[in-house]
Amino acid sequence: MNATVEVLDPRTDPEPSYWADLRRRAGLRADWAWEVLAVQAWCARTPQFVTVLHEAGRPCGVVSAAWVGSRTRRNRFVSSKRGGRLGGLDVRAPGTSSLPGWWFAAAESDGGCRELLTEYVPMMREVLGRGLRALLLRQVPAGGLSAVDGRFRLVRETESVAVLRTDTFGERQDWMATLAKKRRQNLRKIFRTVDEDETLDVRVTPGSEVEPARVAELVRYNESKHHDVPIVPLPQFVGYLERLLRQPDVFVLRYLDRGSGRLLAIATILDDPEWPVMRTWSALPVELGGRSNLYFHFYGESVRWSIESGKSGVILGKKMAETKRTLGAELIPQYAAAVPLP
């Protein structure tokens, strides 16, 4: 590949004229919308780079990465363009851990890992200088292991991504028939209880119809449970959610109390013609007025919506892997690779 590189900072660089077309070609979901990237970059701990590779006057690759330097702190927000003289690039998707943070038009069975090392890294060394000492790749597929493995490199399996194919079903009942008897009986009871509850309004709506502040308040109940990473993720800021939810390819599965109008549970959906991502789930705790078992009802509604929308299936993401497996999901192994750059 004889490519040129364009390194963009969404905080200060305007949306490129080719961005909408690139998103369509690459299948980049709503979290890659430029206004969403911009507000996320302003709310981040470290600078966020969007690197676009061009060949023959047309984008042929894109990579999202965060600069991680020695000054990174748990409660520190981005304040500079480089973030420190020495550091590395954390290559990750901007809004979901279910997908990789890169796309290459010429990617083969390795998922573009070869291009990351042979094209992306040399170009970023030219832009950032010799202070770029390492690369952390997340969501490396099994097919990419041979490309990222090597001397002094650390490759480890991480959490699998749960994927549930639905295009083989004609209705939700067909999916349930494939599950174990105990799970099927439990789901039927949950679906019947929720469906017969006249105080609940359950529906999938465009994200623009939901108030971002209410979503942010609810989502934080779920985020408070997951403190199992070295640097706890920042909460979902209202400004970020406002821009994400108003994207035309974002939907919301929401549970509303008809009487009070209170939002009881929500799942945000990053839509895609074939494989939408169930990005975020959160529910009001039962002790605060929430309803029990909505988490399992959410899976049934996801399957129903996917079937009725003619999708290939849904990407259910990480966490609760065993539970998702019992609901018919396939667990796709994922890996992370730490690559030193001498």
C-alpha positions as CSV (number, residue, x, y, z in Angstrom):
1,M,0.0,0.0,0.0
2,N,1.4,3.4,-1.0
3,A,-0.8,5.5,1.3
4,T,-0.7,9.0,2.8
5,V,-1.9,9.8,6.3
6,E,-4.1,12.4,7.9
7,V,-4.1,12.6,11.7
8,L,-7.2,14.4,13.0
9,D,-8.1,15.7,16.4
10,P,-11.9,15.8,16.7
11,R,-11.7,18.6,19.2
12,T,-10.3,21.1,16.8
13,D,-10.5,19.6,13.3
14,P,-13.8,20.0,11.3
15,E,-15.5,16.9,9.9
16,P,-13.8,15.8,6.7
17,S,-15.9,16.1,3.5
18,Y,-15.5,12.3,2.9
19,W,-16.5,11.3,6.5
20,A,-20.1,10.2,5.8
21,D,-19.0,8.1,2.8
22,L,-16.2,6.5,4.8
23,R,-18.5,5.6,7.6
24,R,-20.9,3.9,5.1
25,R,-18.1,2.0,3.5
26,A,-16.5,0.9,6.7
27,G,-19.7,0.1,8.5
28,L,-18.8,2.6,11.3
29,R,-21.7,3.0,13.6
30,A,-23.2,6.1,15.2
31,D,-20.4,6.4,17.8
32,W,-18.1,7.4,14.9
33,A,-20.3,10.3,13.9
34,W,-18.0,13.3,13.9
35,E,-20.0,15.4,16.4
36,V,-20.0,12.4,18.7
37,L,-16.3,11.9,18.4
38,A,-15.7,15.6,19.1
39,V,-17.6,15.8,22.4
40,Q,-16.1,12.5,23.5
41,A,-12.6,13.8,22.8
42,W,-13.3,16.9,24.9
43,C,-14.5,14.7,27.8
44,A,-11.6,12.2,27.5
45,R,-8.6,11.8,29.8
46,T,-6.1,11.9,27.0
47,P,-5.9,13.1,23.4
48,Q,-7.9,11.1,20.9
49,F,-6.5,10.7,17.4
50,V,-8.5,9.7,14.4
51,T,-6.1,8.7,11.7
52,V,-7.3,8.3,8.1
53,L,-5.1,6.6,5.5
54,H,-5.6,7.6,1.8
55,E,-4.6,5.9,-1.4
56,A,-5.3,7.2,-4.9
57,G,-7.2,10.1,-3.4
58,R,-9.6,8.0,-1.5
59,P,-9.7,6.9,2.2
60,C,-8.6,3.3,2.5
61,G,-8.3,2.9,6.3
62,V,-9.2,4.6,9.6
63,V,-7.9,4.1,13.1
64,S,-9.1,5.5,16.4
65,A,-6.6,5.7,19.2
66,A,-5.9,7.4,22.5
67,W,-2.5,8.8,23.4
68,V,-1.5,7.4,26.8
69,G,1.5,9.1,28.4
70,S,3.2,9.2,31.7
71,R,0.9,12.0,33.0
72,T,-2.3,10.1,32.5
73,R,-4.3,10.2,35.7
74,R,-7.6,8.6,36.8
75,N,-9.3,12.0,37.2
76,R,-7.3,14.0,34.7
77,F,-9.0,15.4,31.5
78,V,-7.3,16.1,28.2
79,S,-5.4,19.4,28.1
80,S,-2.8,19.1,25.4
81,K,-2.3,17.9,21.8
82,R,0.3,15.3,22.6
83,G,-0.3,14.4,26.2
84,G,3.4,13.9,27.1
85,R,6.8,13.4,25.4
86,L,6.8,9.6,25.9
87,G,3.9,7.3,25.6
88,G,1.9,4.9,23.5
89,L,-1.3,4.6,21.4
90,D,-4.2,2.7,22.8
91,V,-6.1,1.6,19.7
92,R,-9.7,1.1,20.5
93,A,-13.2,1.8,19.2
94,P,-14.5,5.2,20.3
95,G,-17.8,4.1,21.8
96,T,-18.1,0.4,22.2
97,S,-15.8,-2.4,23.3
98,S,-17.6,-4.9,21.1
99,L,-15.8,-3.8,17.9
100,P,-12.2,-3.0,16.8
101,G,-11.1,0.6,16.5
102,W,-9.8,0.3,13.0
103,W,-10.9,-0.5,9.4
104,F,-8.9,-1.2,6.3
105,A,-10.4,-1.6,2.8
106,A,-7.8,-4.2,2.0
107,A,-8.0,-6.2,5.2
108,E,-7.8,-10.0,4.8
109,S,-8.4,-12.8,7.3
110,D,-6.3,-11.1,10.0
111,G,-8.9,-8.3,10.3
112,G,-6.4,-5.6,9.3
113,C,-3.8,-6.3,12.0
114,R,-1.0,-6.4,9.4
115,E,-1.9,-3.0,8.1
116,L,-1.9,-1.6,11.6
117,L,1.7,-2.6,12.1
118,T,3.1,-2.1,8.6
119,E,1.2,1.1,7.5
120,Y,-0.3,2.8,10.6
121,V,2.6,2.5,13.0
122,P,5.3,4.0,10.7
123,M,3.1,6.9,9.8
124,M,2.3,7.6,13.4
125,R,6.0,7.5,14.3
126,E,6.5,10.2,11.7
127,V,3.7,12.4,13.1
128,L,4.3,11.8,16.9
129,G,8.1,11.3,16.8
130,R,10.2,8.8,18.6
131,G,8.3,9.4,21.8
132,L,5.8,6.9,20.5
133,R,7.1,3.8,22.2
134,A,4.2,1.3,22.3
135,L,1.0,0.2,20.8
136,L,-1.9,-1.5,22.6
137,L,-4.4,-3.2,20.3
138,R,-7.8,-4.2,21.6
139,Q,-10.4,-6.5,20.0
140,V,-7.8,-8.4,18.0
141,P,-9.6,-11.4,16.3
142,A,-8.2,-14.9,16.4
143,G,-7.3,-14.5,12.7
144,G,-5.0,-11.6,13.6
145,L,-2.9,-13.4,16.2
146,S,-0.1,-14.4,13.8
147,A,0.2,-10.8,12.7
148,V,0.6,-9.3,16.2
149,D,2.6,-12.0,17.9
150,G,6.3,-11.8,18.1
151,R,9.4,-11.3,20.3
152,F,8.9,-9.0,23.2
153,R,5.1,-8.7,22.4
154,L,2.5,-9.6,25.0
155,V,-0.7,-11.2,23.6
156,R,-3.5,-12.2,26.0
157,E,-7.0,-13.4,25.5
158,T,-9.6,-10.9,26.8
159,E,-13.4,-11.1,27.3
160,S,-15.2,-12.7,24.4
161,V,-17.9,-10.8,22.5
162,A,-21.4,-12.4,22.5
163,V,-23.1,-12.5,19.1
164,L,-26.6,-13.8,18.6
165,R,-27.7,-14.7,15.0
166,T,-31.4,-14.2,14.4
167,D,-31.9,-14.5,10.6
168,T,-32.7,-18.2,11.0
169,F,-35.8,-17.4,13.1
170,G,-39.2,-16.4,11.9
171,E,-40.3,-15.1,15.3
172,R,-39.1,-14.9,18.9
173,Q,-40.7,-18.2,19.7
174,D,-38.4,-19.9,17.2
175,W,-35.4,-18.6,19.2
176,M,-36.8,-19.7,22.5
177,A,-37.3,-23.2,21.1
178,T,-33.5,-23.5,20.7
179,L,-32.8,-22.8,24.4
180,A,-32.5,-25.3,27.3
181,K,-35.8,-26.2,28.9
182,K,-35.1,-24.5,32.2
183,R,-34.0,-21.3,30.5
184,R,-37.0,-21.4,28.2
185,Q,-39.5,-21.9,31.0
186,N,-37.9,-19.0,33.0
187,L,-38.1,-16.6,30.0
188,R,-41.7,-17.5,29.3
189,K,-42.6,-16.6,32.9
190,I,-40.7,-13.3,32.6
191,F,-42.2,-12.4,29.3
192,R,-45.7,-13.1,30.5
193,T,-45.2,-11.0,33.7
194,V,-43.9,-8.0,31.8
195,D,-46.4,-8.3,29.0
196,E,-49.3,-8.4,31.4
197,D,-48.0,-5.5,33.5
198,E,-50.3,-2.6,32.3
199,T,-48.1,-0.1,34.2
200,L,-45.2,-0.7,31.9
201,D,-44.7,0.8,28.5
202,V,-42.0,-1.1,26.6
203,R,-40.9,-0.1,23.1
204,V,-38.0,0.6,20.7
205,T,-37.9,4.3,19.7
206,P,-35.4,6.6,17.9
207,G,-32.8,7.8,20.4
208,S,-33.9,11.4,19.7
209,E,-37.2,10.7,21.5
210,V,-35.5,10.1,24.9
211,E,-34.2,12.8,27.2
212,P,-30.3,12.5,27.4
213,A,-30.2,13.6,31.1
214,R,-32.6,10.9,32.1
215,V,-30.6,8.3,30.2
216,A,-27.3,9.5,31.8
217,E,-28.9,9.3,35.3
218,L,-30.0,5.7,34.7
219,V,-26.9,4.5,32.9
220,R,-24.8,5.4,35.9
221,Y,-26.4,2.7,38.0
222,N,-24.9,0.1,35.7
223,E,-21.6,1.8,35.4
224,S,-21.1,1.9,39.2
225,K,-21.1,-1.9,39.2
226,H,-18.0,-2.3,36.9
227,H,-14.9,-1.2,38.7
228,D,-12.8,-4.2,37.5
229,V,-10.4,-2.3,35.2
230,P,-7.2,-0.5,36.0
231,I,-8.7,2.9,35.2
232,V,-12.4,3.1,35.9
233,P,-14.3,4.4,32.8
234,L,-15.6,7.9,33.0
235,P,-19.4,8.2,33.4
236,Q,-21.6,8.9,30.3
237,F,-21.7,12.7,30.1
238,V,-25.0,14.3,29.2
239,G,-23.4,16.2,26.3
240,Y,-22.1,13.0,24.8
241,L,-25.4,11.2,25.1
242,E,-27.2,14.2,23.6
243,R,-25.2,14.0,20.4
244,L,-25.2,10.2,20.3
245,L,-28.9,9.8,20.8
246,R,-29.8,12.2,18.1
247,Q,-28.0,10.2,15.4
248,P,-30.4,8.7,13.0
249,D,-28.9,5.2,13.4
250,V,-29.3,5.1,17.2
251,F,-32.4,3.5,18.7
252,V,-33.4,3.0,22.3
253,L,-35.3,0.1,23.9
254,R,-36.9,1.7,26.9
255,Y,-39.1,0.7,29.8
256,L,-41.3,3.4,31.1
257,D,-43.7,3.6,34.1
258,R,-46.9,4.7,32.5
259,G,-48.2,6.4,35.7
260,S,-45.2,8.4,36.7
261,G,-43.4,8.6,33.4
262,R,-40.3,7.4,35.1
263,L,-37.6,5.7,33.0
264,L,-37.1,2.3,34.6
265,A,-34.6,0.6,32.2
266,I,-32.9,1.4,28.9
267,A,-30.7,-0.2,26.2
268,T,-29.1,1.9,23.5
269,I,-28.8,0.3,20.1
270,L,-26.1,1.3,17.5
271,D,-28.0,0.3,14.4
272,D,-26.4,-1.4,11.4
273,P,-28.0,-3.0,8.3
274,E,-26.8,-6.4,9.4
275,W,-25.3,-6.4,12.9
276,P,-26.6,-3.7,15.3
277,V,-24.7,-3.4,18.7
278,M,-26.6,-3.5,21.9
279,R,-24.3,-0.9,23.4
280,T,-25.6,0.0,26.9
281,W,-28.0,-1.6,29.3
282,S,-29.0,-0.2,32.6
283,A,-32.0,-0.5,34.9
284,L,-33.2,1.2,38.1
285,P,-32.5,-1.0,41.1
286,V,-35.6,-2.7,42.5
287,E,-35.1,-1.1,45.9
288,L,-35.4,2.3,44.2
289,G,-38.5,1.5,42.4
290,G,-37.3,-0.6,39.5
291,R,-38.7,-3.9,38.2
292,S,-37.1,-7.3,38.5
293,N,-36.0,-9.5,35.6
294,L,-36.0,-6.7,33.0
295,Y,-32.5,-7.7,32.0
296,F,-33.7,-11.0,30.7
297,H,-36.8,-9.4,29.1
298,F,-34.4,-7.1,27.3
299,Y,-32.8,-10.1,25.5
300,G,-36.2,-11.3,24.3
301,E,-37.0,-7.8,23.0
302,S,-33.7,-7.6,21.3
303,V,-34.3,-10.8,19.4
304,R,-37.8,-9.7,18.5
305,W,-36.6,-6.4,17.2
306,S,-33.8,-8.0,15.2
307,I,-36.1,-10.5,13.6
308,E,-38.7,-7.9,12.7
309,S,-36.1,-5.5,11.3
310,G,-34.5,-8.2,9.1
311,K,-31.1,-8.1,10.7
312,S,-28.6,-10.9,10.5
313,G,-28.3,-10.8,14.3
314,V,-27.3,-8.7,17.3
315,I,-24.0,-8.0,18.9
316,L,-24.6,-8.3,22.7
317,G,-21.2,-7.2,23.8
318,K,-19.1,-8.3,26.7
319,K,-19.8,-9.1,30.4
320,M,-22.2,-11.8,31.6
321,A,-20.7,-14.1,28.9
322,E,-22.1,-17.4,30.4
323,T,-25.6,-15.9,30.7
324,K,-25.5,-14.8,27.1
325,R,-24.3,-18.2,26.0
326,T,-27.4,-19.8,27.7
327,L,-29.5,-17.4,25.7
328,G,-28.1,-18.8,22.4
329,A,-25.3,-16.4,21.8
330,E,-21.9,-17.5,20.3
331,L,-18.9,-16.2,22.3
332,I,-16.3,-14.9,19.8
333,P,-12.7,-14.9,21.4
334,Q,-11.0,-11.6,21.5
335,Y,-7.4,-10.7,22.2
336,A,-5.3,-7.7,23.3
337,A,-1.7,-7.2,22.1
338,A,0.9,-4.9,23.6
339,V,3.5,-4.1,21.0
340,P,6.7,-2.3,22.0
341,L,8.1,0.2,19.4
342,P,11.9,0.4,19.9
